[in-house]
Amino acid sequence: MEAIKPPQERYYERKDPLTLHYRESIDRHIEEQYRLLLLNMKVATMAALVGGMLGGVLLGQLALPALLIGALLGAVAAGAGTYFYTHFRTLRWQVAGRLSDPDRNPAFDAELNLTPYFIMPLLFALVLLSVSWLAPLVFAVVYAGWMAVCALRSPVQQRDEAVRRHTLLANTRERLLSYGKALATALGTGKHFHVATPEQLKLEEEGDEQFLYLSDAEHHDSQLFASSLAELMSPIDNPRYLLRLKLPDDWTRGEYYLAVPNTLGTRKDADALALTLGETVNQEFEAVYTREPAGRLHLLTARLQASSKTGELAKREMLWR
């Protein structure tokens, strides 16, 4: 039987534009979180200064034991500060690569120097000693509490979505299964198989190599699936239809195309493949007809992109079972 072997090892992780886009999105979201945290450190310092001055005066007028108040304030500040510091250290480690990039905009070099972000709060706390010995503790509570809340409310939804998509797309096994499932569904819907169904898909792994095929399928269906999947997963040549990715808002890598196999060379079949593939990999594709002027421009772009990928073919191989 015929099976498909995907492009070279880790191609989808290292070179595929769609995977690299989400890798960059993860880094970008982490960098934005880091900058937002630095901004909040400045805001928290000023808020804590005001809070320390007012709190030091008001607490000094209460009839409660000063040592008890100081102990409670110290405990709250320590807990909130520990949580914030743990979050900040993790974020700083995650963004370290981008911060040390030699091509980075020099305007952001101040983000590497954290001295002012820690020295100024300490100086303000010392100044507040002139108000009351409780004032620096109030300052610490307001500052640590503010930053702990900022850490809790850190906008991670977009980053987590980028992480999820990158994990899915970078995995050669998952990509091969996703493409194979979508293609088999489209071939079945278009009644191109004699008797095969998508449920017959089987993935085998031999060492570092992976093979996808239709298990227990007749020769026609097995050959049709293998040839079609090879077209879908290989650099574009001259297909009748293209699948064009509807690009995310922050996309920076030009157009992204896949070839529609010749077997699915009608508008109905191409649209069906665009729909099933989009649902499988959680992206949105549209079918582009390449035999008209507008479509030829897309085909030219796709072929120019493919000219640098001649060694990145999905290969058909015979498996004896």
Phi and psi in degrees as GROMACS dihedral restraints (atoms count N, CA, C in turn):
[ dihedral_restraints ]
;  ai    aj    ak    al  type     phi  dphi    fc
    3     4     5     6     1   -92.3    20    10
    4     5     6     7     1   139.8    20    10
    6     7     8     9     1  -133.5    20    10
    7     8     9    10     1   163.4    20    10
    9    10    11    12     1  -111.5    20    10
   10    11    12    13     1   130.0    20    10
   12    13    14    15     1  -105.3    20    10
   13    14    15    16     1   125.7    20    10
   15    16    17    18     1   -67.7    20    10
   16    17    18    19     1   171.1    20    10
   18    19    20    21     1   -57.2    20    10
   19    20    21    22     1   176.1    20    10
   21    22    23    24     1   -49.8    20    10
   22    23    24    25     1   158.3    20    10
   24    25    26    27     1   -52.4    20    10
   25    26    27    28     1   129.7    20    10
   27    28    29    30     1    64.1    20    10
   28    29    30    31     1    21.1    20    10
   30    31    32    33     1   -58.5    20    10
   31    32    33    34     1   -46.0    20    10
   33    34    35    36     1   -67.4    20    10
   34    35    36    37     1   -26.3    20    10
   36    37    38    39     1   -79.1    20    10
   37    38    39    40     1   -37.8    20    10
   39    40    41    42     1   -99.4    20    10
   40    41    42    43     1   -26.2    20    10
   42    43    44    45     1  -128.2    20    10
   43    44    45    46     1   -22.6    20    10
   45    46    47    48     1   -65.4    20    10
   46    47    48    49     1   124.2    20    10
   48    49    50    51     1   -58.9    20    10
   49    50    51    52     1   -35.5    20    10
   51    52    53    54     1   -66.3    20    10
   52    53    54    55     1   -43.2    20    10
   54    55    56    57     1   -65.6    20    10
   55    56    57    58     1   -44.4    20    10
   57    58    59    60     1   -63.6    20    10
   58    59    60    61     1   -32.9    20    10
   60    61    62    63     1   -59.9    20    10
   61    62    63    64     1   -45.5    20    10
   63    64    65    66     1   -73.8    20    10
   64    65    66    67     1   -27.7    20    10
   66    67    68    69     1   -63.9    20    10
   67    68    69    70     1   -43.3    20    10
   69    70    71    72     1   -67.0    20    10
   70    71    72    73     1   -35.7    20    10
   72    73    74    75     1   -62.6    20    10
   73    74    75    76     1   -40.8    20    10
   75    76    77    78     1   -60.6    20    10
   76    77    78    79     1   -48.5    20    10
   78    79    80    81     1   -62.2    20    10
   79    80    81    82     1   -39.7    20    10
   81    82    83    84     1   -66.7    20    10
   82    83    84    85     1   -42.1    20    10
   84    85    86    87     1   -65.5    20    10
   85    86    87    88     1   -38.9    20    10
   87    88    89    90     1   -64.7    20    10
   88    89    90    91     1   -42.2    20    10
   90    91    92    93     1   -64.2    20    10
   91    92    93    94     1   -39.4    20    10
   93    94    95    96     1   -64.1    20    10
   94    95    96    97     1   -40.3    20    10
   96    97    98    99     1   -60.8    20    10
   97    98    99   100     1   -41.9    20    10
   99   100   101   102     1   -63.2    20    10
  100   101   102   103     1   -45.4    20    10
  102   103   104   105     1   -64.4    20    10
  103   104   105   106     1   -39.7    20    10
  105   106   107   108     1   -63.5    20    10
  106   107   108   109     1   -37.3    20    10
  108   109   110   111     1   -66.7    20    10
  109   110   111   112     1   -40.5    20    10
  111   112   113   114     1   -63.0    20    10
  112   113   114   115     1   -40.4    20    10
  114   115   116   117     1   -62.7    20    10
  115   116   117   118     1   -42.2    20    10
  117   118   119   120     1   -68.2    20    10
  118   119   120   121     1   -27.3    20    10
  120   121   122   123     1   -63.7    20    10
  121   122   123   124     1   -38.3    20    10
  123   124   125   126     1   -66.5    20    10
  124   125   126   127     1   -45.8    20    10
  126   127   128   129     1   -63.7    20    10
  127   128   129   130     1   -41.8    20    10
  129   130   131   132     1   -63.7    20    10
  130   131   132   133     1   -35.6    20    10
  132   133   134   135     1   -62.5    20    10
  133   134   135   136     1   -45.2    20    10
  135   136   137   138     1   -69.3    20    10
  136   137   138   139     1   -41.1    20    10
  138   139   140   141     1   -63.9    20    10
  139   140   141   142     1   -39.3    20    10
  141   142   143   144     1   -68.7    20    10
  142   143   144   145     1   -33.2    20    10
  144   145   146   147     1   -63.2    20    10
  145   146   147   148     1   -46.6    20    10
  147   148   149   150     1   -65.0    20    10
  148   149   150   151     1   -44.9    20    10
  150   151   152   153     1   -62.3    20    10
  151   152   153   154     1   -39.3    20    10
  153   154   155   156     1   -64.4    20    10
  154   155   156   157     1   -41.2    20    10
  156   157   158   159     1   -65.1    20    10
  157   158   159   160     1   -47.7    20    10
  159   160   161   162     1   -69.2    20    10
  160   161   162   163     1   -44.2    20    10
  162   163   164   165     1   -64.5    20    10
  163   164   165   166     1   -39.1    20    10
  165   166   167   168     1   -62.0    20    10
  166   167   168   169     1   -40.1    20    10
  168   169   170   171     1   -69.6    20    10
  169   170   171   172     1   -47.7    20    10
  171   172   173   174     1   -67.4    20    10
  172   173   174   175     1   -43.4    20    10
  174   175   176   177     1   -66.2    20    10
  175   176   177   178     1   -29.5    20    10
  177   178   179   180     1   -67.4    20    10
  178   179   180   181     1   -18.2    20    10
  180   181   182   183     1   -94.1    20    10
  181   182   183   184     1    -7.4    20    10
  183   184   185   186     1   -79.2    20    10
  184   185   186   187     1   154.7    20    10
  186   187   188   189     1   -86.6    20    10
  187   188   189   190     1     3.1    20    10
  189   190   191   192     1   -75.4    20    10
  190   191   192   193     1   154.4    20    10
  192   193   194   195     1   -61.8    20    10
  193   194   195   196     1   129.2    20    10
  195   196   197   198     1   -62.5    20    10
  196   197   198   199     1   -36.8    20    10
  198   199   200   201     1   -65.7    20    10
  199   200   201   202     1   -38.1    20    10
  201   202   203   204     1   -64.9    20    10
  202   203   204   205     1   -44.1    20    10
  204   205   206   207     1   -61.9    20    10
  205   206   207   208     1   -43.5    20    10
  207   208   209   210     1   -62.7    20    10
  208   209   210   211     1   -39.7    20    10
  210   211   212   213     1   -65.1    20    10
  211   212   213   214     1   -42.3    20    10
  213   214   215   216     1   -64.6    20    10
  214   215   216   217     1   -44.9    20    10
  216   217   218   219     1   -62.6    20    10
  217   218   219   220     1   -41.8    20    10
  219   220   221   222     1   -63.0    20    10
  220   221   222   223     1   -39.8    20    10
  222   223   224   225     1   -65.9    20    10
  223   224   225   226     1   -44.0    20    10
  225   226   227   228     1   -63.4    20    10
  226   227   228   229     1   -45.0    20    10
  228   229   230   231     1   -63.2    20    10
  229   230   231   232     1   -39.9    20    10
  231   232   233   234     1   -64.9    20    10
  232   233   234   235     1   -44.0    20    10
  234   235   236   237     1   -65.1    20    10
  235   236   237   238     1   -48.4    20    10
  237   238   239   240     1   -65.9    20    10
  238   239   240   241     1   -40.0    20    10
  240   241   242   243     1   -64.7    20    10
  241   242   243   244     1   -39.2    20    10
  243   244   245   246     1   -63.3    20    10
  244   245   246   247     1   -43.2    20    10
  246   247   248   249     1   -62.4    20    10
  247   248   249   250     1   -46.7    20    10
  249   250   251   252     1   -62.8    20    10
  250   251   252   253     1   -44.2    20    10
  252   253   254   255     1   -62.7    20    10
  253   254   255   256     1   -40.8    20    10
  255   256   257   258     1   -61.5    20    10
  256   257   258   259     1   -45.1    20    10
  258   259   260   261     1   -63.7    20    10
  259   260   261   262     1   -44.5    20    10
  261   262   263   264     1   -64.8    20    10
  262   263   264   265     1   -42.5    20    10
  264   265   266   267     1   -62.7    20    10
  265   266   267   268     1   -42.0    20    10
  267   268   269   270     1   -63.3    20    10
  268   269   270   271     1   -45.4    20    10
  270   271   272   273     1   -65.0    20    10
  271   272   273   274     1   -40.3    20    10
  273   274   275   276     1   -62.3    20    10
  274   275   276   277     1   -40.1    20    10
  276   277   278   279     1   -66.4    20    10
  277   278   279   280     1   -39.9    20    10
  279   280   281   282     1   -66.9    20    10
  280   281   282   283     1   -32.9    20    10
  282   283   284   285     1   -95.3    20    10
  283   284   285   286     1    -0.7    20    10
  285   286   287   288     1   -57.0    20    10
  286   287   288   289     1   -40.3    20    10
  288   289   290   291     1   -61.7    20    10
  289   290   291   292     1   -44.8    20    10
  291   292   293   294     1   -70.5    20    10
  292   293   294   295     1   -34.7    20    10
  294   295   296   297     1   -66.4    20    10
  295   296   297   298     1   -30.7    20    10
  297   298   299   300     1   -94.2    20    10
  298   299   300   301     1     4.9    20    10
  300   301   302   303     1   -63.9    20    10
  301   302   303   304     1   122.2    20    10
  303   304   305   306     1   -64.7    20    10
  304   305   306   307     1   -21.2    20    10
  306   307   308   309     1   -88.9    20    10
  307   308   309   310     1     5.1    20    10
  309   310   311   312     1   -69.3    20    10
  310   311   312   313     1   149.4    20    10
  312   313   314   315     1   -60.9    20    10
  313   314   315   316     1   125.2    20    10
  315   316   317   318     1   -60.2    20    10
  316   317   318   319     1   -20.2    20    10
  318   319   320   321     1   -63.0    20    10
  319   320   321   322     1   -20.1    20    10
  321   322   323   324     1  -100.3    20    10
  322   323   324   325     1    11.6    20    10
  324   325   326   327     1   -61.9    20    10
  325   326   327   328     1   -25.9    20    10
  327   328   329   330     1   -61.9    20    10
  328   329   330   331     1   -22.1    20    10
  330   331   332   333     1   -70.2    20    10
  331   332   333   334     1   -17.9    20    10
  333   334   335   336     1   -80.9    20    10
  334   335   336   337     1   -25.3    20    10
  336   337   338   339     1   -97.2    20    10
  337   338   339   340     1   102.8    20    10
  339   340   341   342     1   -91.6    20    10
  340   341   342   343     1    -2.0    20    10
  342   343   344   345     1   -53.7    20    10
  343   344   345   346     1   -49.1    20    10
  345   346   347   348     1   -61.5    20    10
  346   347   348   349     1   -31.2    20    10
  348   349   350   351     1   -69.4    20    10
  349   350   351   352     1   -22.4    20    10
  351   352   353   354     1  -107.8    20    10
  352   353   354   355     1   -29.9    20    10
  354   355   356   357     1   -71.0    20    10
  355   356   357   358     1   -42.8    20    10
  357   358   359   360     1   -61.6    20    10
  358   359   360   361     1   -44.9    20    10
  360   361   362   363     1   -58.9    20    10
  361   362   363   364     1   -40.1    20    10
  363   364   365   366     1   -64.3    20    10
  364   365   366   367     1   -41.0    20    10
  366   367   368   369     1   -64.6    20    10
  367   368   369   370     1   -42.6    20    10
  369   370   371   372     1   -64.3    20    10
  370   371   372   373     1   -38.2    20    10
  372   373   374   375     1   -63.8    20    10
  373   374   375   376     1   -39.0    20    10
  375   376   377   378     1   -66.5    20    10
  376   377   378   379     1   -39.8    20    10
  378   379   380   381     1   -61.2    20    10
  379   380   381   382     1   -37.5    20    10
  381   382   383   384     1   -67.9    20    10
  382   383   384   385     1   -15.2    20    10
  384   385   386   387     1   -61.1    20    10
  385   386   387   388     1   -24.4    20    10
  387   388   389   390     1   -70.3    20    10
  388   389   390   391     1   -19.4    20    10
  390   391   392   393     1   -85.8    20    10
  391   392   393   394     1   -51.4    20    10
  393   394   395   396     1  -171.8    20    10
  394   395   396   397     1   153.8    20    10
  396   397   398   399     1   -72.2    20    10
  397   398   399   400     1   -15.5    20    10
  399   400   401   402     1   -81.8    20    10
  400   401   402   403     1   -22.4    20    10
  402   403   404   405     1   -59.5    20    10
  403   404   405   406     1   -44.3    20    10
  405   406   407   408     1   -61.7    20    10
  406   407   408   409     1   -32.2    20    10
  408   409   410   411     1   -68.7    20    10
  409   410   411   412     1   -40.0    20    10
  411   412   413   414     1   -62.9    20    10
  412   413   414   415     1   -42.1    20    10
  414   415   416   417     1   -55.8    20    10
  415   416   417   418     1   -46.3    20    10
  417   418   419   420     1   -64.3    20    10
  418   419   420   421     1   -39.2    20    10
  420   421   422   423     1   -65.4    20    10
  421   422   423   424     1   -46.6    20    10
  423   424   425   426     1   -63.9    20    10
  424   425   426   427     1   -45.2    20    10
  426   427   428   429     1   -64.4    20    10
  427   428   429   430     1   -52.2    20    10
  429   430   431   432     1   -65.2    20    10
  430   431   432   433     1   -39.1    20    10
  432   433   434   435     1   -64.9    20    10
  433   434   435   436     1   -42.9    20    10
  435   436   437   438     1   -58.8    20    10
  436   437   438   439     1   -48.4    20    10
  438   439   440   441     1   -70.1    20    10
  439   440   441   442     1   -33.0    20    10
  441   442   443   444     1   -65.4    20    10
  442   443   444   445     1   -41.0    20    10
  444   445   446   447     1   -64.1    20    10
  445   446   447   448     1   -41.7    20    10
  447   448   449   450     1   -61.0    20    10
  448   449   450   451     1   -39.5    20    10
  450   451   452   453     1   -66.0    20    10
  451   452   453   454     1   -39.1    20    10
  453   454   455   456     1   -66.2    20    10
  454   455   456   457     1   -35.5    20    10
  456   457   458   459     1   -95.4    20    10
  457   458   459   460     1    14.0    20    10
  459   460   461   462     1   -57.8    20    10
  460   461   462   463     1   129.0    20    10
  462   463   464   465     1   -73.0    20    10
  463   464   465   466     1    94.7    20    10
  465   466   467   468     1  -107.9    20    10
  466   467   468   469     1    -1.4    20    10
  468   469   470   471     1   -61.6    20    10
  469   470   471   472     1   -47.5    20    10
  471   472   473   474     1   -65.1    20    10
  472   473   474   475     1   -39.3    20    10
  474   475   476   477     1   -64.5    20    10
  475   476   477   478     1   -43.9    20    10
  477   478   479   480     1   -63.1    20    10
  478   479   480   481     1   -36.8    20    10
  480   481   482   483     1   -66.9    20    10
  481   482   483   484     1   -40.8    20    10
  483   484   485   486     1   -63.7    20    10
  484   485   486   487     1   -39.7    20    10
  486   487   488   489     1   -62.4    20    10
  487   488   489   490     1   -44.3    20    10
  489   490   491   492     1   -61.8    20    10
  490   491   492   493     1   -46.5    20    10
  492   493   494   495     1   -68.8    20    10
  493   494   495   496     1   -39.3    20    10
  495   496   497   498     1   -62.5    20    10
  496   497   498   499     1   -43.5    20    10
  498   499   500   501     1   -59.8    20    10
  499   500   501   502     1   -41.6    20    10
  501   502   503   504     1   -67.8    20    10
  502   503   504   505     1   -46.9    20    10
  504   505   506   507     1   -75.6    20    10
  505   506   507   508     1   -30.4    20    10
  507   508   509   510     1   -76.3    20    10
  508   509   510   511     1   -17.5    20    10
  510   511   512   513     1   -83.1    20    10
  511   512   513   514     1   111.6    20    10
  513   514   515   516     1   -58.7    20    10
  514   515   516   517     1   -40.0    20    10
  516   517   518   519     1   -61.8    20    10
  517   518   519   520     1   -47.5    20    10
  519   520   521   522     1   -67.1    20    10
  520   521   522   523     1   -37.7    20    10
  522   523   524   525     1   -65.2    20    10
  523   524   525   526     1   -43.6    20    10
  525   526   527   528     1   -62.3    20    10
  526   527   528   529     1   -44.8    20    10
  528   529   530   531     1   -65.2    20    10
  529   530   531   532     1   -40.2    20    10
  531   532   533   534     1   -63.4    20    10
  532   533   534   535     1   -48.4    20    10
  534   535   536   537     1   -64.1    20    10
  535   536   537   538     1   -42.7    20    10
  537   538   539   540     1   -63.8    20    10
  538   539   540   541     1   -41.8    20    10
  540   541   542   543     1   -63.9    20    10
  541   542   543   544     1   -45.4    20    10
  543   544   545   546     1   -63.2    20    10
  544   545   546   547     1   -43.7    20    10
  546   547   548   549     1   -65.6    20    10
  547   548   549   550     1   -46.3    20    10
  549   550   551   552     1   -61.2    20    10
  550   551   552   553     1   -38.2    20    10
  552   553   554   555     1   -63.9    20    10
  553   554   555   556     1   -44.5    20    10
  555   556   557   558     1   -65.6    20    10
  556   557   558   559     1   -40.2    20    10
  558   559   560   561     1   -65.5    20    10
  559   560   561   562     1   -38.8    20    10
  561   562   563   564     1   -68.9    20    10
  562   563   564   565     1   -42.5    20    10
  564   565   566   567     1   -62.4    20    10
  565   566   567   568     1   -37.7    20    10
  567   568   569   570     1   -82.3    20    10
  568   569   570   571     1     4.1    20    10
  570   571   572   573     1    58.8    20    10
  571   572   573   574     1    39.4    20    10
  573   574   575   576     1   -89.2    20    10
  574   575   576   577     1   -23.3    20    10
  576   577   578   579     1   -78.9    20    10
  577   578   579   580     1   148.9    20    10
  579   580   581   582     1   -75.2    20    10
  580   581   582   583     1   -55.5    20    10
  582   583   584   585     1  -137.7    20    10
  583   584   585   586     1   -11.6    20    10
  585   586   587   588     1   -67.6    20    10
  586   587   588   589     1   156.2    20    10
  588   589   590   591     1  -133.6    20    10
  589   590   591   592     1   158.5    20    10
  591   592   593   594     1   -58.4    20    10
  592   593   594   595     1   -25.2    20    10
  594   595   596   597     1   -66.6    20    10
  595   596   597   598     1   -13.7    20    10
  597   598   599   600     1   -85.5    20    10
  598   599   600   601     1    -1.6    20    10
  600   601   602   603     1   -60.0    20    10
  601   602   603   604     1   137.0    20    10
  603   604   605   606     1  -141.3    20    10
  604   605   606   607     1   135.2    20    10
  606   607   608   609     1  -111.0    20    10
  607   608   609   610     1   128.3    20    10
  609   610   611   612     1  -117.7    20    10
  610   611   612   613     1   144.2    20    10
  612   613   614   615     1  -122.8    20    10
  613   614   615   616     1   129.0    20    10
  615   616   617   618     1  -125.8    20    10
  616   617   618   619     1    99.1    20    10
  618   619   620   621     1    66.4    20    10
  619   620   621   622     1  -122.3    20    10
  621   622   623   624     1   -91.1    20    10
  622   623   624   625     1    -0.1    20    10
  624   625   626   627     1  -100.2    20    10
  625   626   627   628     1   147.6    20    10
  627   628   629   630     1  -129.2    20    10
  628   629   630   631     1   143.7    20    10
  630   631   632   633     1  -136.1    20    10
  631   632   633   634     1   134.7    20    10
  633   634   635   636     1  -118.3    20    10
  634   635   636   637     1   133.0    20    10
  636   637   638   639     1  -156.0    20    10
  637   638   639   640     1   171.7    20    10
  639   640   641   642     1   -92.3    20    10
  640   641   642   643     1   115.6    20    10
  642   643   644   645     1   -76.0    20    10
  643   644   645   646     1   137.6    20    10
  645   646   647   648     1    56.9    20    10
  646   647   648   649     1    33.7    20    10
  648   649   650   651     1   -98.8    20    10
  649   650   651   652     1   152.8    20    10
  651   652   653   654     1   -71.2    20    10
  652   653   654   655     1   165.1    20    10
  654   655   656   657     1   -58.4    20    10
  655   656   657   658     1   -43.7    20    10
  657   658   659   660     1   -58.6    20    10
  658   659   660   661     1   -49.3    20    10
  660   661   662   663     1   -67.4    20    10
  661   662   663   664     1   -39.9    20    10
  663   664   665   666     1   -64.1    20    10
  664   665   666   667     1   -44.9    20    10
  666   667   668   669     1   -67.7    20    10
  667   668   669   670     1   -40.7    20    10
  669   670   671   672     1   -62.3    20    10
  670   671   672   673     1   -45.4    20    10
  672   673   674   675     1   -64.9    20    10
  673   674   675   676     1   -44.7    20    10
  675   676   677   678     1   -63.2    20    10
  676   677   678   679     1   -45.6    20    10
  678   679   680   681     1   -66.8    20    10
  679   680   681   682     1   -38.1    20    10
  681   682   683   684     1   -69.2    20    10
  682   683   684   685     1   -41.4    20    10
  684   685   686   687     1   -68.2    20    10
  685   686   687   688     1   -34.5    20    10
  687   688   689   690     1   -62.8    20    10
  688   689   690   691     1   -40.6    20    10
  690   691   692   693     1   -64.8    20    10
  691   692   693   694     1   -43.3    20    10
  693   694   695   696     1   -64.5    20    10
  694   695   696   697     1   -35.7    20    10
  696   697   698   699     1  -100.3    20    10
  697   698   699   700     1     6.9    20    10
  699   700   701   702     1  -110.8    20    10
  700   701   702   703     1   162.9    20    10
  702   703   704   705     1   -55.1    20    10
  703   704   705   706     1   148.3    20    10
  705   706   707   708     1   -76.5    20    10
  706   707   708   709     1   136.6    20    10
  708   709   710   711     1  -110.9    20    10
  709   710   711   712     1   -85.4    20    10
  711   712   713   714     1  -147.1    20    10
  712   713   714   715     1    59.2    20    10
  714   715   716   717     1   -75.0    20    10
  715   716   717   718     1   157.8    20    10
  717   718   719   720     1   -71.4    20    10
  718   719   720   721     1   -34.3    20    10
  720   721   722   723     1  -130.0    20    10
  721   722   723   724     1   148.6    20    10
  723   724   725   726     1  -114.4    20    10
  724   725   726   727     1   151.2    20    10
  726   727   728   729     1   -99.8    20    10
  727   728   729   730     1   119.5    20    10
  729   730   731   732     1  -108.5    20    10
  730   731   732   733     1   125.7    20    10
  732   733   734   735     1   -70.8    20    10
  733   734   735   736     1   131.6    20    10
  735   736   737   738     1   -79.1    20    10
  736   737   738   739     1   107.6    20    10
  738   739   740   741     1   -69.5    20    10
  739   740   741   742     1   140.7    20    10
  741   742   743   744     1   -61.5    20    10
  742   743   744   745     1   159.6    20    10
  744   745   746   747     1   -59.1    20    10
  745   746   747   748     1   -36.8    20    10
  747   748   749   750     1   -99.2    20    10
  748   749   750   751     1    23.6    20    10
  750   751   752   753     1   -70.1    20    10
  751   752   753   754     1   137.6    20    10
  753   754   755   756     1  -132.2    20    10
  754   755   756   757     1    14.4    20    10
  756   757   758   759     1  -116.4    20    10
  757   758   759   760     1    28.7    20    10
  759   760   761   762     1    73.1    20    10
  760   761   762   763     1  -168.5    20    10
  762   763   764   765     1   -73.9    20    10
  763   764   765   766     1   158.4    20    10
  765   766   767   768     1  -130.6    20    10
  766   767   768   769     1   120.3    20    10
  768   769   770   771     1  -126.9    20    10
  769   770   771   772     1   154.4    20    10
  771   772   773   774     1  -131.7    20    10
  772   773   774   775     1   150.7    20    10
  774   775   776   777     1   -85.6    20    10
  775   776   777   778     1   135.0    20    10
  777   778   779   780     1   -83.3    20    10
  778   779   780   781     1   124.5    20    10
  780   781   782   783     1   -55.9    20    10
  781   782   783   784     1   147.6    20    10
  783   784   785   786     1   -57.8    20    10
  784   785   786   787     1   -30.2    20    10
  786   787   788   789     1   -60.8    20    10
  787   788   789   790     1   -30.6    20    10
  789   790   791   792     1  -102.4    20    10
  790   791   792   793     1    40.5    20    10
  792   793   794   795     1   -85.6    20    10
  793   794   795   796     1    26.4    20    10
  795   796   797   798     1  -113.3    20    10
  796   797   798   799     1   159.9    20    10
  798   799   800   801     1   -59.1    20    10
  799   800   801   802     1   -42.5    20    10
  801   802   803   804     1   -62.6    20    10
  802   803   804   805     1   -45.9    20    10
  804   805   806   807     1   -68.5    20    10
  805   806   807   808     1   -40.1    20    10
  807   808   809   810     1   -64.9    20    10
  808   809   810   811     1   -41.4    20    10
  810   811   812   813     1   -64.4    20    10
  811   812   813   814     1   -37.7    20    10
  813   814   815   816     1   -64.7    20    10
  814   815   816   817     1   -41.2    20    10
  816   817   818   819     1   -66.0    20    10
  817   818   819   820     1   -41.2    20    10
  819   820   821   822     1   -59.2    20    10
  820   821   822   823     1   -41.2    20    10
  822   823   824   825     1   -69.3    20    10
  823   824   825   826     1   -49.0    20    10
  825   826   827   828     1   -68.1    20    10
  826   827   828   829     1   -38.5    20    10
  828   829   830   831     1   -67.5    20    10
  829   830   831   832     1   -41.2    20    10
  831   832   833   834     1   -60.7    20    10
  832   833   834   835     1   -41.5    20    10
  834   835   836   837     1   -67.3    20    10
  835   836   837   838     1   -35.8    20    10
  837   838   839   840     1   -71.5    20    10
  838   839   840   841     1   -43.5    20    10
  840   841   842   843     1  -101.3    20    10
  841   842   843   844     1     6.1    20    10
  843   844   845   846     1    60.4    20    10
  844   845   846   847     1    43.8    20    10
  846   847   848   849     1  -130.1    20    10
  847   848   849   850     1   177.0    20    10
  849   850   851   852     1  -122.5    20    10
  850   851   852   853     1   123.3    20    10
  852   853   854   855     1  -118.9    20    10
  853   854   855   856     1   155.5    20    10
  855   856   857   858     1  -130.2    20    10
  856   857   858   859     1   146.3    20    10
  858   859   860   861     1   -85.7    20    10
  859   860   861   862     1   132.7    20    10
  861   862   863   864     1  -118.5    20    10
  862   863   864   865     1   123.5    20    10
  864   865   866   867     1   -80.9    20    10
  865   866   867   868     1   124.3    20    10
  867   868   869   870     1   -95.9    20    10
  868   869   870   871     1     3.9    20    10
  870   871   872   873     1  -101.2    20    10
  871   872   873   874     1    25.4    20    10
  873   874   875   876     1  -134.5    20    10
  874   875   876   877     1   161.7    20    10
  876   877   878   879     1   -51.5    20    10
  877   878   879   880     1   -49.3    20    10
  879   880   881   882     1   -63.5    20    10
  880   881   882   883     1   -39.9    20    10
  882   883   884   885     1   -67.9    20    10
  883   884   885   886     1   -32.2    20    10
  885   886   887   888     1   -66.2    20    10
  886   887   888   889     1   -33.2    20    10
  888   889   890   891     1   -63.8    20    10
  889   890   891   892     1   -41.3    20    10
  891   892   893   894     1   -65.0    20    10
  892   893   894   895     1   -40.3    20    10
  894   895   896   897     1   -64.8    20    10
  895   896   897   898     1   -40.9    20    10
  897   898   899   900     1   -61.2    20    10
  898   899   900   901     1   -44.6    20    10
  900   901   902   903     1   -60.9    20    10
  901   902   903   904     1   -44.8    20    10
  903   904   905   906     1   -64.1    20    10
  904   905   906   907     1   -39.2    20    10
  906   907   908   909     1   -71.8    20    10
  907   908   909   910     1   -34.1    20    10
  909   910   911   912     1   -63.3    20    10
  910   911   912   913     1   -41.4    20    10
  912   913   914   915     1   -64.8    20    10
  913   914   915   916     1   -38.9    20    10
  915   916   917   918     1   -71.2    20    10
  916   917   918   919     1   -20.6    20    10
  918   919   920   921     1   -63.4    20    10
  919   920   921   922     1   -20.7    20    10
  921   922   923   924     1   -96.0    20    10
  922   923   924   925     1     6.6    20    10
  924   925   926   927     1  -122.3    20    10
  925   926   927   928     1    30.3    20    10
  927   928   929   930     1   -63.5    20    10
  928   929   930   931     1   -24.1    20    10
  930   931   932   933     1   -94.6    20    10
  931   932   933   934     1     6.9    20    10
  933   934   935   936     1  -112.9    20    10
  934   935   936   937     1    54.6    20    10
  936   937   938   939     1   -95.3    20    10
  937   938   939   940     1   145.6    20    10
  939   940   941   942     1   -79.2    20    10
  940   941   942   943     1   135.1    20    10
  942   943   944   945     1  -110.7    20    10
  943   944   945   946     1   140.9    20    10
  945   946   947   948     1   -89.9    20    10
  946   947   948   949     1   132.2    20    10
  948   949   950   951     1  -137.6    20    10
  949   950   951   952     1   151.5    20    10
  951   952   953   954     1   -88.8    20    10
  952   953   954   955     1   129.2    20    10
  954   955   956   957     1  -113.7    20    10
  955   956   957   958     1   133.5    20    10
  957   958   959   960     1  -100.2    20    10
  958   959   960   961     1   113.0    20    10
